[in-house]
Amino acid sequence: MSNSTYYEIRVEGELANAWSDWFEGLEVQAESNGETSLKGPLIDQAALFGVLTRIHSLNLELISVQRYRK
């Protein structure tokens, strides 16, 4: 993915790393403050919206979405 966009998405609550496959392969890391970060590349906006839809489906509170270009 040479033109990938990397994201860090933060949600309220703790998810196990086992959720990674369900979230498009993003790295899932529970933080000590009770939040979870999902980090990694997404191929396009459709993949981002898919991840956000899954967050919504789990009734998780979205804290932030940060985009990083590499």
Secondary structure, DSSP 8 states (H G I E B T S, - for coil): -TT-EEEEEEEES---GGGGGGGTT-EEEE-TTSEEEEEEEESSHHHHHHHHHHHHHTT--EEEEEEEE-
